[in-house]
Amino acid sequence: LASKRAKGIVLGKPKGTIQESMYDKDKDKIEELVRLGLSIKKVSKYLGYGTSISLNTYVNKRALKK
């Protein structure tokens, strides 16, 4: 890696790339519940996800909260 960096090759994924997420299968439901005014914590609990922190990141990165 150090030799690649020394040659000026950029490592890693491009900035702003959105990868697949475990929440993608429920994207429409998440968007609907957030639009109805439910908190991220309640949406997470309702859909059976363990933590609301990663769901909050998912919602923010995909601009589902308008």
WODA-V989628 format. One record per helix or strand of 3 or more residues. SS is the DSSP state (helix for helix, strand for strand). FROM is the first residue (numbers start at 1). LEN is the number of residues. If there is no record, write none. Layout:
BEGIN
SS:FROM:LEN + SS:FROM:LEN
END
This chain:
BEGIN
helix:2:5 + helix:24:12 + helix:40:8 + helix:53:9
END
